[in-house]
């Protein structure tokens, strides 16, 4: 497990964590969650290829959480209300 897919998953996860933790605004945080979604998908594929199911299952759950986060920050009612203000 040391190919381009794993490197993408690792680097994109670090960038996404910076985007979410940096508190740069709702839109940036939302896009950070989108980046987390792509990283989770990459880890799921990598985990399934390598036969490491705990990694795949963990990232399957994180995928759902990250989709929810992206929804909350980019599409959800709070996001629309914040843009109206």
MOVEN-V638101 format. One record per helix or strand of 2 or more residues. SS is the DSSP state (~ for helix, > for strand). FROM is the first residue (numbers start at 1). LEN is the number of residues. If there is no record, write none. Layout:
ss = {SS SS}
from = {FROM FROM}
len = {LEN LEN}
This chain:
ss = {~ ~ ~ ~}
from = {4 26 53 77}
len = {18 25 23 8}
